[in-house]
Amino acid sequence: MLDAERIAAAIPAYADILDRIETQYPGASGREQFQESVRELIDDLVSGLIEGTVAAAKRAGVANLGDVRRYPERIARFTPEAANTSRALKQFLNQTVYSSETLDRDRREATARLAGLFEYLLEHPGELPGDYRNRSTLPRSVCDYIAGMTDRFFHKRYEELIGGAGSSGVQGQPDTSF
């Protein structure tokens, strides 16, 4: 999904960074060079934000926080170079990561698992921990329970309750002991 050459082709500032890294660290692995180049890209963007903000504050003549708050425009901004890099990076990430087929598939699978666990717990409220059984309404209790789960616990609990029972979940009558 992400490789240095593909990023460099889309983001000129990254291509320059990558050239420097390859020259400075010729013995480093590709992974090490990639990590260092990302670190430098982030450093360049942060520096560009600081420099752009300082320059904008000077142009605006602001001297204190009150002046900044009253100023009619945003003071925090990138330098023009950093703004171009930020735009290119956002476009690249939107095209290759956020809208990728892999991420879309993972999103659909996660949504289906969430819905499956929610429906299962509505049908089997006895599977909720005791402190969730007497809260508000059953759907709210199930939402609260799922919302409080870590990813690891969610996947573990899903497998315990639904994962091994085929597509229809655990067989038998729904638990109505809520």
TIRO-2110 file (N, C-alpha, C; in Angstrom, 1 decimal):
// TIRO-2110
0.8, -1.2, 0.0, N, 1, A
0.0, 0.0, 0.0, CA, 1, A
0.9, 1.3, 0.0, C, 1, A
1.8, 1.3, 0.9, N, 2, A
2.7, 2.5, 1.0, CA, 2, A
4.2, 2.0, 0.8, C, 2, A
4.8, 2.6, -0.2, N, 3, A
6.2, 2.4, -0.3, CA, 3, A
6.9, 3.7, -0.7, C, 3, A
8.1, 3.8, -0.3, N, 4, A
8.8, 5.1, -0.5, CA, 4, A
8.8, 5.7, -1.9, C, 4, A
9.0, 4.8, -2.9, N, 5, A
9.0, 5.3, -4.3, CA, 5, A
7.6, 5.8, -4.7, C, 5, A
6.6, 5.2, -4.3, N, 6, A
5.2, 5.6, -4.6, CA, 6, A
4.9, 7.0, -4.0, C, 6, A
5.3, 7.1, -2.7, N, 7, A
5.1, 8.4, -2.0, CA, 7, A
5.9, 9.5, -2.7, C, 7, A
7.2, 9.2, -3.0, N, 8, A
8.0, 10.2, -3.7, CA, 8, A
7.5, 10.6, -5.0, C, 8, A
6.9, 9.7, -5.7, N, 9, A
6.3, 10.1, -7.0, CA, 9, A
5.1, 11.1, -6.9, C, 9, A
4.4, 11.0, -5.7, N, 10, A
3.3, 11.9, -5.5, CA, 10, A
3.6, 13.1, -4.7, C, 10, A
4.7, 13.1, -4.0, N, 11, A
5.0, 14.3, -3.1, CA, 11, A
6.4, 14.7, -3.3, C, 11, A
6.6, 15.8, -4.1, N, 12, A
8.0, 16.2, -4.5, CA, 12, A
8.9, 16.4, -3.3, C, 12, A
8.4, 17.0, -2.2, N, 13, A
9.2, 17.3, -1.0, CA, 13, A
9.7, 16.0, -0.4, C, 13, A
8.8, 15.0, -0.5, N, 14, A
9.2, 13.7, 0.1, CA, 14, A
10.3, 13.1, -0.8, C, 14, A
10.3, 13.3, -2.1, N, 15, A
11.3, 12.7, -3.0, CA, 15, A
12.6, 13.3, -2.6, C, 15, A
12.7, 14.6, -2.3, N, 16, A
13.9, 15.3, -1.9, CA, 16, A
14.4, 14.7, -0.6, C, 16, A
13.6, 14.5, 0.3, N, 17, A
13.9, 13.9, 1.6, CA, 17, A
14.5, 12.5, 1.4, C, 17, A
13.8, 11.7, 0.6, N, 18, A
14.2, 10.4, 0.4, CA, 18, A
15.6, 10.3, -0.3, C, 18, A
15.9, 11.2, -1.2, N, 19, A
17.2, 11.3, -1.8, CA, 19, A
18.3, 11.6, -0.7, C, 19, A
18.0, 12.5, 0.1, N, 20, A
19.0, 12.9, 1.2, CA, 20, A
19.2, 11.7, 2.1, C, 20, A
18.1, 11.0, 2.5, N, 21, A
18.2, 9.8, 3.4, CA, 21, A
19.0, 8.7, 2.8, C, 21, A
18.8, 8.4, 1.5, N, 22, A
19.5, 7.4, 0.9, CA, 22, A
21.0, 7.7, 0.8, C, 22, A
21.3, 9.0, 0.7, N, 23, A
22.7, 9.4, 0.6, CA, 23, A
23.4, 9.4, 2.0, C, 23, A
22.6, 9.9, 3.0, N, 24, A
23.1, 9.9, 4.4, CA, 24, A
23.3, 8.6, 5.1, C, 24, A
22.4, 7.7, 4.7, N, 25, A
22.3, 6.4, 5.4, CA, 25, A
22.4, 5.2, 4.4, C, 25, A
23.5, 5.1, 3.6, N, 26, A
23.5, 4.1, 2.5, CA, 26, A
23.4, 2.7, 3.1, C, 26, A
23.9, 2.4, 4.3, N, 27, A
23.9, 1.1, 4.8, CA, 27, A
22.6, 0.7, 5.5, C, 27, A
21.7, 1.6, 5.7, N, 28, A
20.5, 1.4, 6.4, CA, 28, A
19.5, 0.5, 5.6, C, 28, A
18.7, -0.2, 6.3, N, 29, A
17.7, -1.1, 5.6, CA, 29, A
16.7, -0.1, 5.0, C, 29, A
15.9, -0.7, 4.0, N, 30, A
14.8, 0.1, 3.4, CA, 30, A
13.8, 0.6, 4.5, C, 30, A
13.6, -0.3, 5.4, N, 31, A
12.6, 0.1, 6.5, CA, 31, A
13.2, 1.2, 7.4, C, 31, A
14.5, 1.2, 7.7, N, 32, A
15.1, 2.3, 8.5, CA, 32, A
15.1, 3.6, 7.7, C, 32, A
15.4, 3.5, 6.4, N, 33, A
15.4, 4.7, 5.6, CA, 33, A
14.0, 5.2, 5.5, C, 33, A
13.0, 4.4, 5.3, N, 34, A
11.6, 4.8, 5.3, CA, 34, A
11.2, 5.5, 6.6, C, 34, A
11.5, 4.9, 7.7, N, 35, A
11.2, 5.5, 9.0, CA, 35, A
11.8, 6.9, 9.2, C, 35, A
13.1, 7.0, 8.8, N, 36, A
13.8, 8.2, 8.9, CA, 36, A
13.2, 9.3, 7.9, C, 36, A
12.8, 8.9, 6.7, N, 37, A
12.3, 9.8, 5.8, CA, 37, A
10.9, 10.3, 6.3, C, 37, A
10.1, 9.5, 6.9, N, 38, A
8.8, 9.9, 7.4, CA, 38, A
9.1, 10.9, 8.6, C, 38, A
10.1, 10.6, 9.4, N, 39, A
10.4, 11.5, 10.6, CA, 39, A
10.8, 12.8, 10.0, C, 39, A
11.6, 12.9, 9.0, N, 40, A
12.0, 14.2, 8.4, CA, 40, A
10.8, 14.9, 7.8, C, 40, A
9.9, 14.1, 7.1, N, 41, A
8.7, 14.8, 6.5, CA, 41, A
7.9, 15.4, 7.6, C, 41, A
7.7, 14.7, 8.7, N, 42, A
6.9, 15.3, 9.8, CA, 42, A
7.6, 16.5, 10.4, C, 42, A
8.9, 16.4, 10.5, N, 43, A
9.7, 17.5, 11.0, CA, 43, A
9.6, 18.8, 10.1, C, 43, A
9.7, 18.5, 8.8, N, 44, A
9.5, 19.6, 7.9, CA, 44, A
8.1, 20.3, 7.9, C, 44, A
7.1, 19.5, 8.1, N, 45, A
5.7, 20.0, 8.2, CA, 45, A
5.6, 20.8, 9.5, C, 45, A
6.0, 20.3, 10.6, N, 46, A
5.9, 21.0, 11.9, CA, 46, A
6.7, 22.3, 11.8, C, 46, A
7.9, 22.2, 11.3, N, 47, A
8.8, 23.4, 11.1, CA, 47, A
8.1, 24.5, 10.2, C, 47, A
7.5, 24.0, 9.2, N, 48, A
6.7, 24.8, 8.2, CA, 48, A
5.5, 25.5, 8.9, C, 48, A
4.9, 24.8, 9.8, N, 49, A
3.7, 25.3, 10.5, CA, 49, A
4.2, 26.4, 11.5, C, 49, A
5.3, 26.1, 12.2, N, 50, A
5.8, 27.1, 13.2, CA, 50, A
6.3, 28.4, 12.4, C, 50, A
7.1, 28.2, 11.4, N, 51, A
7.6, 29.3, 10.6, CA, 51, A
6.5, 30.1, 10.0, C, 51, A
5.5, 29.5, 9.4, N, 52, A
4.4, 30.1, 8.8, CA, 52, A
3.5, 30.9, 9.8, C, 52, A
3.4, 30.3, 11.0, N, 53, A
2.6, 31.0, 12.0, CA, 53, A
3.3, 32.2, 12.6, C, 53, A
4.6, 32.1, 12.8, N, 54, A
5.4, 33.2, 13.3, CA, 54, A
5.4, 34.4, 12.3, C, 54, A
5.5, 34.0, 11.0, N, 55, A
5.5, 35.1, 9.9, CA, 55, A
4.1, 35.7, 9.9, C, 55, A
3.0, 34.9, 10.0, N, 56, A
1.7, 35.5, 9.9, CA, 56, A
1.4, 36.3, 11.1, C, 56, A
1.9, 36.0, 12.3, N, 57, A
1.7, 36.8, 13.5, CA, 57, A
2.4, 38.1, 13.4, C, 57, A
3.6, 38.1, 12.8, N, 58, A
4.4, 39.3, 12.6, CA, 58, A
3.6, 40.3, 11.6, C, 58, A
3.2, 39.7, 10.5, N, 59, A
2.4, 40.5, 9.5, CA, 59, A
1.1, 41.1, 10.1, C, 59, A
0.5, 40.3, 11.0, N, 60, A
-0.8, 40.7, 11.6, CA, 60, A
-0.6, 41.7, 12.7, C, 60, A
0.7, 41.8, 13.2, N, 61, A
1.0, 42.7, 14.3, CA, 61, A
0.4, 42.3, 15.6, C, 61, A
0.1, 41.0, 15.8, N, 62, A
-0.5, 40.6, 17.1, CA, 62, A
0.7, 40.5, 18.1, C, 62, A
0.3, 40.9, 19.4, N, 63, A
1.3, 40.9, 20.4, CA, 63, A
1.0, 40.0, 21.6, C, 63, A
-0.3, 39.6, 21.7, N, 64, A
-0.6, 38.7, 22.8, CA, 64, A
-1.8, 37.8, 22.4, C, 64, A
-2.2, 37.0, 23.3, N, 65, A
-3.3, 36.0, 23.0, CA, 65, A
-4.6, 36.7, 22.7, C, 65, A
-4.9, 37.8, 23.4, N, 66, A
-6.1, 38.6, 23.1, CA, 66, A
-6.1, 39.1, 21.6, C, 66, A
-5.0, 39.6, 21.2, N, 67, A
-4.9, 40.1, 19.8, CA, 67, A
-5.1, 38.9, 18.8, C, 67, A
-4.6, 37.8, 19.1, N, 68, A
-4.7, 36.6, 18.2, CA, 68, A
-6.2, 36.2, 18.2, C, 68, A
-6.9, 36.2, 19.3, N, 69, A
-8.3, 35.8, 19.4, CA, 69, A
-9.2, 36.8, 18.6, C, 69, A
-8.8, 38.1, 18.7, N, 70, A
-9.6, 39.1, 18.0, CA, 70, A
-9.3, 39.2, 16.5, C, 70, A
-8.2, 38.7, 16.1, N, 71, A
-7.8, 38.9, 14.7, CA, 71, A
-8.8, 38.1, 13.8, C, 71, A
-9.2, 38.8, 12.7, N, 72, A
-10.3, 38.2, 11.9, CA, 72, A
-9.9, 37.0, 11.1, C, 72, A
-8.7, 36.7, 11.0, N, 73, A
-8.2, 35.5, 10.2, CA, 73, A
-7.5, 34.6, 11.1, C, 73, A
-7.3, 33.3, 10.6, N, 74, A
-6.5, 32.4, 11.3, CA, 74, A
-5.0, 32.8, 11.2, C, 74, A
-4.3, 32.8, 12.3, N, 75, A
-2.9, 33.1, 12.3, CA, 75, A
-2.1, 31.9, 12.1, C, 75, A
-2.4, 30.8, 12.6, N, 76, A
-1.7, 29.5, 12.4, CA, 76, A
-1.8, 29.1, 11.0, C, 76, A
-0.6, 29.0, 10.3, N, 77, A
-0.6, 28.5, 8.9, CA, 77, A
0.8, 28.0, 8.6, C, 77, A
0.8, 27.2, 7.5, N, 78, A
2.0, 26.7, 7.0, CA, 78, A
2.7, 27.8, 6.1, C, 78, A
4.0, 27.6, 5.9, N, 79, A
4.7, 28.3, 4.9, CA, 79, A
4.1, 27.8, 3.6, C, 79, A
4.3, 28.6, 2.5, N, 80, A
3.7, 28.1, 1.2, CA, 80, A
4.3, 26.7, 0.8, C, 80, A
5.6, 26.4, 1.1, N, 81, A
6.2, 25.1, 0.7, CA, 81, A
5.5, 24.0, 1.5, C, 81, A
5.4, 24.2, 2.8, N, 82, A
4.8, 23.2, 3.7, CA, 82, A
3.3, 23.0, 3.4, C, 82, A
2.6, 24.1, 3.0, N, 83, A
1.2, 24.0, 2.6, CA, 83, A
1.1, 23.1, 1.4, C, 83, A
2.0, 23.3, 0.4, N, 84, A
2.0, 22.4, -0.8, CA, 84, A
2.2, 21.0, -0.5, C, 84, A
3.2, 20.7, 0.4, N, 85, A
3.5, 19.4, 0.8, CA, 85, A
2.3, 18.7, 1.6, C, 85, A
1.7, 19.5, 2.5, N, 86, A
0.6, 19.0, 3.2, CA, 86, A
-0.6, 18.7, 2.3, C, 86, A
-0.9, 19.5, 1.3, N, 87, A
-1.9, 19.2, 0.3, CA, 87, A
-1.6, 17.9, -0.4, C, 87, A
-0.4, 17.8, -0.9, N, 88, A
0.0, 16.6, -1.7, CA, 88, A
-0.1, 15.4, -0.8, C, 88, A
0.3, 15.5, 0.4, N, 89, A
0.3, 14.3, 1.3, CA, 89, A
-1.2, 13.9, 1.6, C, 89, A
-2.1, 14.9, 1.9, N, 90, A
-3.5, 14.6, 2.1, CA, 90, A
-4.1, 13.9, 0.9, C, 90, A
-3.8, 14.4, -0.3, N, 91, A
-4.4, 13.8, -1.5, CA, 91, A
-3.8, 12.4, -1.7, C, 91, A
-2.6, 12.2, -1.5, N, 92, A
-2.0, 10.9, -1.6, CA, 92, A
-2.6, 9.9, -0.6, C, 92, A
-2.7, 10.3, 0.6, N, 93, A
-3.3, 9.4, 1.7, CA, 93, A
-4.8, 9.1, 1.4, C, 93, A
-5.5, 10.1, 0.9, N, 94, A
-6.9, 9.9, 0.6, CA, 94, A
-7.0, 8.9, -0.6, C, 94, A
-6.2, 9.0, -1.6, N, 95, A
-6.3, 8.1, -2.7, CA, 95, A
-5.7, 6.7, -2.4, C, 95, A
-4.7, 6.6, -1.6, N, 96, A
-4.0, 5.3, -1.5, CA, 96, A
-4.3, 4.6, -0.2, C, 96, A
-4.7, 5.3, 0.9, N, 97, A
-4.9, 4.7, 2.2, CA, 97, A
-6.4, 4.7, 2.6, C, 97, A
-6.9, 5.9, 2.8, N, 98, A
-8.3, 6.1, 3.3, CA, 98, A
-9.3, 5.5, 2.4, C, 98, A
-9.1, 5.5, 1.1, N, 99, A
-10.1, 5.0, 0.2, CA, 99, A
-9.7, 3.7, -0.5, C, 99, A
-8.7, 3.1, 0.1, N, 100, A
-8.2, 1.8, -0.4, CA, 100, A
-9.2, 0.7, -0.3, C, 100, A
-9.1, -0.2, -1.2, N, 101, A
-9.9, -1.4, -1.2, CA, 101, A
-9.8, -2.2, 0.0, C, 101, A
-8.5, -2.4, 0.5, N, 102, A
-8.2, -3.1, 1.7, CA, 102, A
-8.9, -2.5, 2.9, C, 102, A
-8.7, -1.2, 3.1, N, 103, A
-9.3, -0.5, 4.2, CA, 103, A
-10.9, -0.6, 4.1, C, 103, A
-11.4, -0.4, 2.9, N, 104, A
-12.8, -0.5, 2.7, CA, 104, A
-13.4, -1.9, 3.1, C, 104, A
-12.7, -2.9, 2.7, N, 105, A
-13.1, -4.3, 3.1, CA, 105, A
-13.0, -4.5, 4.6, C, 105, A
-11.9, -4.0, 5.2, N, 106, A
-11.7, -4.1, 6.7, CA, 106, A
-12.9, -3.4, 7.4, C, 106, A
-13.2, -2.2, 6.9, N, 107, A
-14.3, -1.4, 7.5, CA, 107, A
-15.6, -2.1, 7.4, C, 107, A
-15.9, -2.7, 6.2, N, 108, A
-17.2, -3.5, 6.1, CA, 108, A
-17.2, -4.7, 7.0, C, 108, A
-16.1, -5.4, 7.2, N, 109, A
-16.0, -6.6, 8.1, CA, 109, A
-16.2, -6.1, 9.5, C, 109, A
-15.5, -5.0, 9.9, N, 110, A
-15.7, -4.5, 11.3, CA, 110, A
-17.1, -4.1, 11.6, C, 110, A
-17.7, -3.5, 10.6, N, 111, A
-19.1, -3.0, 10.8, CA, 111, A
-20.0, -4.2, 10.9, C, 111, A
-19.8, -5.3, 10.1, N, 112, A
-20.6, -6.5, 10.2, CA, 112, A
-20.4, -7.2, 11.6, C, 112, A
-19.2, -7.2, 12.1, N, 113, A
-18.9, -7.8, 13.4, CA, 113, A
-19.6, -7.0, 14.5, C, 113, A
-19.5, -5.7, 14.4, N, 114, A
-20.1, -4.9, 15.4, CA, 114, A
-21.6, -5.1, 15.4, C, 114, A
-22.2, -5.1, 14.3, N, 115, A
-23.7, -5.4, 14.2, CA, 115, A
-24.0, -6.8, 14.7, C, 115, A
-23.2, -7.7, 14.3, N, 116, A
-23.4, -9.1, 14.8, CA, 116, A
-23.4, -9.2, 16.3, C, 116, A
-22.4, -8.6, 16.9, N, 117, A
-22.2, -8.7, 18.4, CA, 117, A
-23.4, -8.0, 19.0, C, 117, A
-23.8, -6.8, 18.5, N, 118, A
-24.9, -6.0, 19.0, CA, 118, A
-26.2, -6.9, 19.0, C, 118, A
-26.5, -7.5, 17.8, N, 119, A
-27.7, -8.3, 17.7, CA, 119, A
-27.6, -9.5, 18.6, C, 119, A
-26.5, -10.1, 18.7, N, 120, A
-26.3, -11.3, 19.5, CA, 120, A
-26.6, -10.9, 21.0, C, 120, A
-26.0, -9.8, 21.5, N, 121, A
-26.2, -9.4, 22.9, CA, 121, A
-27.7, -9.0, 23.1, C, 121, A
-28.3, -8.4, 22.1, N, 122, A
-29.8, -8.1, 22.3, CA, 122, A
-30.6, -9.4, 22.5, C, 122, A
-30.2, -10.4, 21.8, N, 123, A
-30.9, -11.7, 21.9, CA, 123, A
-30.5, -12.6, 23.1, C, 123, A
-29.3, -12.3, 23.6, N, 124, A
-28.7, -13.0, 24.7, CA, 124, A
-28.2, -12.1, 25.8, C, 124, A
-29.1, -11.3, 26.4, N, 125, A
-28.6, -10.3, 27.4, CA, 125, A
-27.9, -10.9, 28.6, C, 125, A
-28.1, -12.2, 28.9, N, 126, A
-27.4, -12.8, 30.0, CA, 126, A
-25.9, -12.9, 29.7, C, 126, A
-25.5, -12.7, 28.5, N, 127, A
-24.0, -12.6, 28.2, CA, 127, A
-23.4, -11.3, 28.6, C, 127, A
-24.2, -10.3, 28.9, N, 128, A
-23.7, -9.0, 29.4, CA, 128, A
-23.2, -9.2, 30.8, C, 128, A
-22.1, -8.5, 31.2, N, 129, A
-21.7, -8.5, 32.6, CA, 129, A
-22.8, -7.9, 33.5, C, 129, A
-22.9, -8.4, 34.7, N, 130, A
-23.9, -8.0, 35.6, CA, 130, A
-24.1, -6.5, 35.7, C, 130, A
-23.0, -5.7, 35.8, N, 131, A
-23.2, -4.3, 35.9, CA, 131, A
-23.8, -3.6, 34.7, C, 131, A
-23.9, -4.3, 33.6, N, 132, A
-24.6, -3.7, 32.4, CA, 132, A
-26.0, -4.1, 32.3, C, 132, A
-26.5, -5.1, 33.1, N, 133, A
-27.8, -5.7, 32.9, CA, 133, A
-28.9, -4.8, 33.4, C, 133, A
-28.6, -3.9, 34.3, N, 134, A
-29.7, -3.1, 34.9, CA, 134, A
-29.5, -1.6, 34.6, C, 134, A
-28.9, -1.3, 33.5, N, 135, A
-28.7, 0.1, 33.1, CA, 135, A
-29.8, 0.4, 32.1, C, 135, A
-30.4, 1.5, 32.2, N, 136, A
-31.3, 2.0, 31.2, CA, 136, A
-32.0, 1.0, 30.4, C, 136, A
-32.0, 1.1, 29.0, N, 137, A
-32.7, 0.1, 28.2, CA, 137, A
-31.7, -0.9, 27.7, C, 137, A
-32.1, -2.1, 27.2, N, 138, A
-31.2, -3.1, 26.8, CA, 138, A
-30.4, -2.6, 25.6, C, 138, A
-30.9, -2.0, 24.6, N, 139, A
-30.0, -1.5, 23.5, CA, 139, A
-28.9, -0.5, 24.0, C, 139, A
-29.3, 0.4, 24.9, N, 140, A
-28.3, 1.3, 25.5, CA, 140, A
-27.3, 0.5, 26.3, C, 140, A
-27.7, -0.5, 27.1, N, 141, A
-26.7, -1.3, 27.8, CA, 141, A
-25.7, -2.0, 26.9, C, 141, A
-26.3, -2.5, 25.8, N, 142, A
-25.4, -3.2, 24.9, CA, 142, A
-24.4, -2.2, 24.2, C, 142, A
-24.9, -1.1, 23.8, N, 143, A
-24.1, 0.0, 23.3, CA, 143, A
-23.0, 0.4, 24.2, C, 143, A
-23.3, 0.6, 25.5, N, 144, A
-22.3, 1.0, 26.5, CA, 144, A
-21.3, -0.1, 26.7, C, 144, A
-21.7, -1.3, 26.7, N, 145, A
-20.8, -2.5, 26.9, CA, 145, A
-19.8, -2.5, 25.7, C, 145, A
-20.3, -2.5, 24.5, N, 146, A
-19.5, -2.6, 23.3, CA, 146, A
-18.6, -1.4, 23.2, C, 146, A
-19.1, -0.2, 23.5, N, 147, A
-18.3, 1.0, 23.4, CA, 147, A
-17.1, 1.0, 24.4, C, 147, A
-17.2, 0.3, 25.5, N, 148, A
-16.2, 0.3, 26.4, CA, 148, A
-15.1, -0.7, 26.2, C, 148, A
-15.3, -1.5, 25.1, N, 149, A
-14.3, -2.6, 24.8, CA, 149, A
-13.1, -2.1, 24.1, C, 149, A
-11.9, -2.7, 24.4, N, 150, A
-10.8, -2.4, 23.5, CA, 150, A
-10.9, -3.3, 22.3, C, 150, A
-10.1, -3.0, 21.3, N, 151, A
-10.2, -3.8, 20.0, CA, 151, A
-9.9, -5.3, 20.3, C, 151, A
-8.9, -5.5, 21.1, N, 152, A
-8.5, -6.9, 21.4, CA, 152, A
-9.6, -7.6, 22.2, C, 152, A
-10.2, -7.0, 23.2, N, 153, A
-11.3, -7.6, 23.9, CA, 153, A
-12.5, -7.8, 23.0, C, 153, A
-12.8, -6.9, 22.1, N, 154, A
-13.9, -7.0, 21.2, CA, 154, A
-13.8, -8.3, 20.4, C, 154, A
-12.6, -8.4, 19.8, N, 155, A
-12.3, -9.6, 18.9, CA, 155, A
-12.4, -10.9, 19.7, C, 155, A
-11.9, -10.9, 20.9, N, 156, A
-11.9, -12.1, 21.8, CA, 156, A
-13.4, -12.4, 22.1, C, 156, A
-14.1, -11.4, 22.5, N, 157, A
-15.5, -11.7, 22.9, CA, 157, A
-16.3, -12.1, 21.7, C, 157, A
-16.1, -11.5, 20.6, N, 158, A
-16.8, -11.9, 19.4, CA, 158, A
-16.6, -13.3, 19.0, C, 158, A
-15.3, -13.7, 19.1, N, 159, A
-15.0, -15.1, 18.8, CA, 159, A
-15.6, -16.1, 19.8, C, 159, A
-15.6, -15.7, 21.1, N, 160, A
-16.2, -16.5, 22.1, CA, 160, A
-17.7, -16.7, 21.9, C, 160, A
-18.4, -15.6, 21.6, N, 161, A
-19.8, -15.7, 21.5, CA, 161, A
-20.4, -16.1, 20.1, C, 161, A
-19.7, -15.7, 19.0, N, 162, A
-20.2, -15.8, 17.7, CA, 162, A
-19.3, -16.6, 16.8, C, 162, A
-18.0, -16.3, 16.9, N, 163, A
-17.0, -16.8, 15.9, CA, 163, A
-17.1, -18.3, 15.6, C, 163, A
-17.3, -19.2, 16.6, N, 164, A
-17.2, -20.6, 16.4, CA, 164, A
-18.5, -21.2, 16.0, C, 164, A
-19.6, -20.4, 15.9, N, 165, A
-20.9, -21.0, 15.8, CA, 165, A
-21.5, -20.9, 14.4, C, 165, A
-20.7, -20.6, 13.4, N, 166, A
-21.2, -20.4, 12.1, CA, 166, A
-21.8, -19.0, 11.9, C, 166, A
-22.6, -18.9, 10.8, N, 167, A
-23.1, -17.5, 10.5, CA, 167, A
-24.3, -17.1, 11.3, C, 167, A
-24.9, -18.0, 12.0, N, 168, A
-26.1, -17.6, 12.7, CA, 168, A
-25.9, -17.4, 14.2, C, 168, A
-24.6, -17.5, 14.6, N, 169, A
-24.3, -17.3, 16.0, CA, 169, A
-24.6, -18.5, 16.8, C, 169, A
-24.7, -18.4, 18.1, N, 170, A
-24.9, -19.5, 19.0, CA, 170, A
-26.3, -20.1, 18.8, C, 170, A
-26.4, -21.4, 18.8, N, 171, A
-27.7, -22.0, 18.5, CA, 171, A
-28.5, -22.0, 19.8, C, 171, A
-29.8, -22.1, 19.6, N, 172, A
-30.7, -22.2, 20.8, CA, 172, A
-31.6, -21.0, 20.9, C, 172, A
-32.4, -21.1, 22.0, N, 173, A
-33.3, -20.0, 22.2, CA, 173, A
-32.6, -18.7, 22.7, C, 173, A
-33.1, -17.6, 22.4, N, 174, A
-32.5, -16.3, 22.9, CA, 174, A
-32.6, -16.3, 24.5, C, 174, A
-31.6, -15.7, 25.1, N, 175, A
-31.6, -15.6, 26.5, CA, 175, A
-32.4, -14.3, 26.9, C, 175, A
-33.5, -14.4, 27.6, N, 176, A
-34.3, -13.3, 27.9, CA, 176, A
-34.2, -13.0, 29.4, C, 176, A
-33.2, -13.3, 30.0, N, 177, A
-33.1, -13.1, 31.5, CA, 177, A
-32.6, -11.7, 31.9, C, 177, A
-32.7, -10.8, 31.0, N, 178, A
-32.2, -9.4, 31.3, CA, 178, A
-33.1, -8.9, 32.3, C, 178, A
END
